[in-house]
Amino acid sequence: MIIVVPGVTTQSVRAPQPVSLIDVAPTIAALVGLNPPPGWQGHSMLDGTARTVRSFADHGATLLALRTGDKKVLVDEESNSVRVFDLSCDPAEQHDVAARFPELARDGRTDLEGWVARQRRQVRR
């Protein structure tokens, strides 16, 4: 993603951390000197802070994804399965390493289930 704000951006900045679409609005707010409202879930991409990114994966409505550092957790709600990938050595996500990282698989599932519940409550408001 490339964001250019005439009169504000004078140099290229690369965000090294994983980011999500919910980070776009807070990033634009930061670029123009505004603080995002407390209800916004995202963070400015410009701060460089490592964080966990959660998403509904584009492979299907029941597939949830969590990315933290170089690890990715996929939870398939339909099949009740959890897969873990080490993106540092498997960027194509071909080798499930959940057996090597059982805590990450368990904690990732718990995190994503909580996130989905929070998203559903937010939508119902």
Backbone hydrogen bonds in HBPLUS format (Angstrom, degrees):
<---DONOR---> <-ACCEPTOR-->    atom                        ^
c    i                          cat <-CA-CA->   ^        H-A-AA   ^      H-
h    n   atom  resd res      DA  || num        DHA   H-A  angle D-A-AA Bond
n    s   type  num  typ     dist DA aas  dist angle  dist       angle   num
A0008-VAL N   A0005-VAL O   2.83 MM   3  5.32 159.7  1.87 141.9 144.9     1
A0009-THR N   A0005-VAL O   2.97 MM   4  5.42 166.1  1.99 149.3 153.2     2
A0023-ASP N   A0020-SER O   2.90 MM   3  5.47 161.3  1.94 117.3 123.5     3
A0024-VAL N   A0021-LEU O   3.10 MM   3  5.49 166.9  2.12 114.0 118.1     4
A0027-THR N   A0023-ASP O   3.12 MM   4  6.12 145.0  2.25 139.4 149.0     5
A0027-THR N   A0024-VAL O   3.11 MM   3  5.13 120.3  2.48  97.1 112.3     6
A0028-ILE N   A0024-VAL O   2.96 MM   4  6.28 159.8  2.01 158.3 163.4     7
A0029-ALA N   A0025-ALA O   2.91 MM   4  6.14 162.8  1.94 154.8 160.0     8
A0030-ALA N   A0026-PRO O   2.96 MM   4  6.13 156.7  2.02 140.6 146.6     9
A0031-LEU N   A0027-THR O   2.95 MM   4  6.22 152.6  2.02 146.7 154.5    10
A0032-VAL N   A0028-ILE O   3.12 MM   4  6.43 143.1  2.27 147.7 156.4    11
A0034-LEU N   A0029-ALA O   2.77 MM   5  4.87 164.6  1.79 148.7 144.1    12
A0033-GLY N   A0030-ALA O   3.12 MM   3  4.95 161.9  2.15 101.1 106.1    13
A0040-TRP N   A0037-PRO O   3.17 MM   3  5.87 165.9  2.19 123.0 127.0    14
A0053-VAL N   A0067-ARG O   2.85 MM  14  5.08 163.5  1.88 148.1 153.3    15
A0067-ARG N   A0053-VAL O   2.74 MM  14  5.08 159.2  1.79 150.4 157.7    16
A0055-SER N   A0065-ALA O   2.87 MM  10  5.17 150.6  1.95 148.1 148.9    17
A0065-ALA N   A0055-SER O   2.78 MM  10  5.17 163.4  1.81 159.3 158.9    18
A0057-ALA N   A0063-LEU O   2.90 MM   6  5.52 144.6  2.03 138.4 148.0    19
A0063-LEU N   A0060-GLY O   3.34 MM   3  5.53 170.2  2.35 110.1 112.5    20
A0077-GLU N   A0062-THR O   2.81 MM  15  5.16 161.9  1.84 162.6 156.8    21
A0064-LEU N   A0075-VAL O   2.82 MM  11  5.09 168.4  1.83 150.4 153.9    22
A0075-VAL N   A0064-LEU O   2.89 MM  11  5.09 160.1  1.93 141.5 148.1    23
A0066-LEU N   A0073-VAL O   2.87 MM   7  5.09 144.6  2.00 148.1 156.1    24
A0073-VAL N   A0066-LEU O   2.80 MM   7  5.09 163.5  1.83 152.6 158.3    25
A0068-THR N   A0071-LYS O   3.02 MM   3  5.52 161.2  2.05 154.7 160.7    26
A0071-LYS N   A0068-THR O   3.06 MM   3  5.52 164.7  2.08 135.0 136.8    27
A0087-LEU N   A0070-ASP O   2.66 MM  17  5.14 136.4  1.85 160.1 169.4    28
A0072-LYS N   A0085-PHE O   2.94 MM  13  5.17 152.3  2.02 148.2 154.5    29
A0085-PHE N   A0072-LYS O   2.83 MM  13  5.17 154.9  1.89 149.9 157.9    30
A0074-LEU N   A0083-ARG O   2.80 MM   9  5.14 166.0  1.82 152.6 157.0    31
A0083-ARG N   A0074-LEU O   2.84 MM   9  5.14 160.5  1.88 150.5 157.1    32
A0076-ASP N   A0081-SER O   2.90 MM   5  5.28 163.2  1.93 151.8 157.4    33
A0080-ASN N   A0076-ASP O   2.76 MM   4  5.52 121.2  2.11 143.7 160.7    34
A0081-SER N   A0076-ASP O   3.22 MM   5  5.28 139.3  2.40 136.8 142.3    35
A0097-VAL N   A0084-VAL O   2.71 MM  13  5.26 169.6  1.72 151.6 154.2    36
A0089-CYS N   A0086-ASP O   3.22 MM   3  6.03 149.2  2.32 119.3 125.1    37
A0090-ASP N   A0086-ASP O   2.86 MM   4  5.70 128.2  2.13 144.0 158.4    38
A0093-GLU N   A0090-ASP O   2.99 MM   3  5.43 163.9  2.02 119.5 123.0    39
A0100-ARG N   A0097-VAL O   2.96 MM   3  5.32 134.7  2.17 107.3 119.6    40
A0101-PHE N   A0097-VAL O   3.19 MM   4  6.51 131.1  2.44 143.3 157.0    41
A0101-PHE N   A0098-ALA O   3.13 MM   3  4.99 135.4  2.34  94.5 107.1    42
A0105-ALA N   A0101-PHE O   3.01 MM   4  6.32 158.6  2.06 155.3 161.8    43
A0106-ARG N   A0102-PRO O   2.92 MM   4  6.11 164.6  1.95 148.9 152.8    44
A0107-ASP N   A0103-GLU O   2.75 MM   4  5.85 172.1  1.75 155.4 158.1    45
A0108-GLY N   A0104-LEU O   2.72 MM   4  5.55 150.3  1.81 139.5 148.8    46
A0109-ARG N   A0105-ALA O   3.07 MM   4  6.15 157.2  2.12 141.5 147.0    47
A0110-THR N   A0106-ARG O   3.04 MM   4  6.33 167.1  2.06 152.0 155.4    48
A0111-ASP N   A0107-ASP O   2.85 MM   4  6.00 161.6  1.89 148.0 153.3    49
A0112-LEU N   A0108-GLY O   2.91 MM   4  6.07 166.9  1.93 150.8 154.3    50
A0113-GLU N   A0109-ARG O   2.86 MM   4  6.04 159.7  1.90 154.9 160.8    51
A0114-GLY N   A0110-THR O   3.06 MM   4  6.24 158.0  2.11 147.3 152.8    52
A0115-TRP N   A0111-ASP O   2.89 MM   4  6.15 154.1  1.96 147.7 155.8    53
A0116-VAL N   A0112-LEU O   2.87 MM   4  6.06 163.3  1.90 152.6 156.0    54
A0117-ALA N   A0113-GLU O   3.10 MM   4  6.27 158.0  2.15 142.4 148.4    55
A0118-ARG N   A0114-GLY O   2.99 MM   4  6.27 155.2  2.06 147.1 153.7    56
A0119-GLN N   A0115-TRP O   2.90 MM   4  6.20 154.8  1.97 150.8 158.0    57
A0120-ARG N   A0116-VAL O   2.94 MM   4  6.17 158.5  1.98 152.0 157.4    58
A0121-ARG N   A0117-ALA O   3.04 MM   4  6.30 156.2  2.09 146.4 152.7    59
A0122-GLN N   A0118-ARG O   2.99 MM   4  6.19 154.3  2.06 145.2 152.4    60
A0123-VAL N   A0119-GLN O   3.00 MM   4  6.24 153.8  2.07 149.0 155.3    61
A0124-ARG N   A0120-ARG O   3.10 MM   4  6.28 148.7  2.20 144.6 152.4    62
A0125-ARG N   A0122-GLN O   3.38 MM   3  5.55 152.2  2.46 100.5 108.1    63
